[in-house]
Amino acid sequence: MKVYQLANVEIKCRIMGQGKTIILLHGFGESFANWLSIAEELQTEYRVVIPNISTLYAQKDPLTFTQQVDLLAQWLELVIPPGESFHLVGMSYGGLLSFALRSKSQAPIQSHTLINPMPMEPTKFLKSWRLRQLLYVSRWPGVLNFLRLTPWGKSTFKYLGTVFHMGFRGKKVIHIFNQRKFLIIYKALKRFLWISANEDWSYWKSIKHKDRIYTQLIYSEKDSLFSATQYLKICSQFQEARVKSIKGAGHLVVESHYKEVLMILKNVFLDSENMQTHNIAS
């Protein structure tokens, strides 16, 4: 584990293997552990770097989405060897961060893959009516505390905890729901809402990436958080983007269908590297 200090923020990274660098960004409430199955396969040919980006959105003094992107851009300058390009991959919240990071990175990006990237203004596009209701009443902490004692509230919090894997790594079902688990989910939910409400999303919506970076979108057909329509919208902000869907997969597809994701990523890396070689030759 390597630690990078940026201002008052500490970013811990898991670094595996040698070769061209691949940056893997996890989602909100998740960790580098979500990427391990894929990273262990990639490390035989690449240098895989997985930062724990939870330190960006879990600071005592909250950081806006833009501030998080700026810090990640500074971190990249320390991680990517001078003069080298890298492959950028982000899932869910990390997918949206990768979109923004693309316009800030000083190091050249070889390829960019977004996996179930969180939409801008995410609270407007949640599919689950339970989550939408929970977000609405979350403005009043006392109501949430009461709701967790009701059957509906308890089942909704359990669902939210497993969807975002907030402290419950690898668990599909939360059997025991107590005050500690409620607080973990509540704090994460509160911060998620703060980030969503305090960002100028119109700025990021206006960005059109006109570069020729090899871009791949991967989305899950059975995603419980956002629809395929929302995931596909982000393609309009690229000059060109390839699209792959994974049947039967939920939001955390890098764990549930990691072999399929791994195969797509390997093809992306190989195709983008071949494309660069061809462009240099011509």
N, C-alpha and C positions, 0 to 999 in steps of 0.2 A: 504494500500500500504506500503510495507516494502522496505527500501533502503539499499543496500550493497555497501560499498566503497572498491574498489580494485585498488590500485595505484592511477592513475588519472581517473579511469573509475567508473562511478556510475551505478549500475544495480538496477532498480526498479522492484519489484515483486508484483504480485497479489497472495495472499495466501488464500485458501478457504478450509474449512472442516478440519477433523481430521482423523488420521489413517496412513496407509502406504503411503509414499510420491509418487506422480506422478509428473514428470517434463514434461511440455509441451513447446516445442520450436516452435515459429512461423517462417514465411518466411521473405524474404528480402522485405523491404518496407511495411511490415505489422505490426501488434501489438498484444498484448495479447487479444484484443477485438475479434479477429478471433476465439479464443478458448472458449469464454464465454458460448455459448449454451451447449457445451460438458462439460465444467468444472462445470457448475451449476448442472448437473446430477451426475457427479462423486463425488462431495463434500459430498454427503450423506454417502459415505462409505470410502472415501480416503481424504488425505491431498493433495490438488492440488496446485502446485506452477507454476506460469506462469511468467517467467522473460521477461522484455522488452529488447530483445537483439539488438534493433536498436541502442542502445548506443555503441555497439561494432563496428558496421560498419559505424556509422555516426560521429565518432570522427573527430575533426579538423585535427589532425595528424593521417592519416589512419593507421589502424592495419591490418596486413596480416591475412589470414585465420588461420594460425597456432597460431598467437598471440591471436586471439579471442578464439580459443579452449583452450589455456593455461589459459586464464582468467576465462573461464567458469568452467574449472576443479578446480581452486582455489575457485570459488564461490560455487561449489557443496560441498566442505568441510565445508562451513559455513551453508549450507542449510539442508544437510542430517544429522539427528541425529547419533552420533557415534554408530557403530555396526549394523546399520540398512541398509537394502537393499531398492531399489526404482525401480519404473517403469519409463523408459525413452521413450519419444515420441517426434518425430520431423517431421515437415512438410517442404517441399521445401528446402530453404536454411538451415532452422533449422534441416531438416532431414540429410543433409550432415554434419552439425556441430555435430549432435548426433552420426553419424558414427565415426567421429574422437574422440569425447569425450569418446566413449566406451573404447578406449585404454589408456585414461588418467585418468579416474575416480578412485579414491581411495576407494570410497564406492562401495559395490557390487551391480550390476545391476540385478534386478529380471527378467525384460523383456525389450525388445527393439523393438519399432515399428517405422518404417520409412514410411511416407506418401508423395508420389510424391517427393522423395528426389532429390535435384538438382544434376545433374551429375558433375563429376570433369571436369575441363576445359569446363564450361557450354556454353561459347560463340560458341564453335564448333558444338554444338548439338541442337541449337534452331530450332524448326520446322517452325516457321513463317518467310517467306521470307521478310516481311516488317520489322521485328525486326532485321534480319540479315543485311539488307541494312542500317538500322538506326545505328546499332552498327558500321558499317564500316565508315560511314561519321561522326560519333561522335568524331573522332579524330580532327576534325576541328570545334571548337565551332561556328565560324562565319557561317559555312554552316548550322549547326543546327538551329541557330537563324533565318536564311533565310527560311529554310524548314518549320518552324512552321507557317509561313505566307501563305504557299501554301496549297491547299486542301489536297494533299497527306500527307504532313507533319503534318497538323493539325489532320487528322484522325488517323495517326500512333501514335502521341503523346497521343491522347485521349485513344487509344487502350492500349498503354503501361501503362498509368496511372491506368486504371481499372483492367488490368491483375495483376499488382503488388499492387494495392490498395494504391498507394503512396499519402497519404493525402486525399484520396477520399473514406473513409470507407463506405462500403455498397452500393456504387453507381455503377450501371451497365452501365450507360451512363453519360458522362460529357457534360452537355448542354452548359456551358459557359467556354471557354478556354482562359485564359488570361496570362499575363507575370508571375504572381506569380505561377500559376500552371505549366507553362513551366519550371520555375527555380527549382521547387520541383522535377519534373521528370528528368530534366537535371542533377542536382546534384546527384541524386540517380543513374542514369545511369552511370555517370562518375566514381562514387565510385565502382559500380558493376564491371566495366571494369578494374579498378585499382586492385581490389582484385583478379579477375580472372587472370590478367597478371602477378601479383607479387607473385604468390604462386608456390611452387615446388610440382605440382600435382603428379609427379612420385613417391614421397615418399608415399602419401596417396594411390595411386594405388597399391603399393607393399604390403600394409597391408592385411593380411589374419587373420581374427578373428577366432582363433581356440578354443575359449571357448565354453561352452554349454549353453550360455544364450538363453532363448526363444526369437526368432527373427521373426518378422512379417513385411512383405512389403505390403503396400496398394497403389494401383495406380489407376488413373482415366482413363477410356477408351477414353474419349473425351478431354483429356488434350491438350490445345493449345500451350503449351510451349515446352514440351519434349515428345518423343515417349515412348511407353511401352517398346520397346527394350532397351532404355537407362535406364529406371527404373529397369528393370530386370537384367541388367548387374551387379548391386551392389550385387546381391545375391551370385555371385561367390566369394565374399570376406568374406563370412560367412561359418562356418562349416555346418550349416543347417539354412534354412529360409523358412517360410511358406508365401504363396502369396495369396492375395485377390485383385480382380479387382472390381471397382464400375462402372456399366454401366451408360452412360449418364452424367457422372460427369466431370466438368472442373477442372482446377488446384486448385482452392480454395475449395476443396471438404469438408473440415471441417465445412464450412458454408452452402454450397448448399445441402449437403447430410449428415448433421451431425448425424442424427439418425442411418444411416447405419454405419458410422464410429464409433459412440458410441457403437453400438452392438458388432462390431469387437473388439474394445478395451476392453470392459468388458470381453469378452471371452478370450482374450489374458491374461489379469490380472488373471482371475480365473484359467485358464489352467496352467499358469506358477507357481502360488502359490500351486496348487495341485501337480504339478510335483516336486516342492521342498519338500513338505510334504512326498511324496512317496520316494524320494531319502534319506531323513533323516531316514524314517522308515526302509528302506532296508539296 
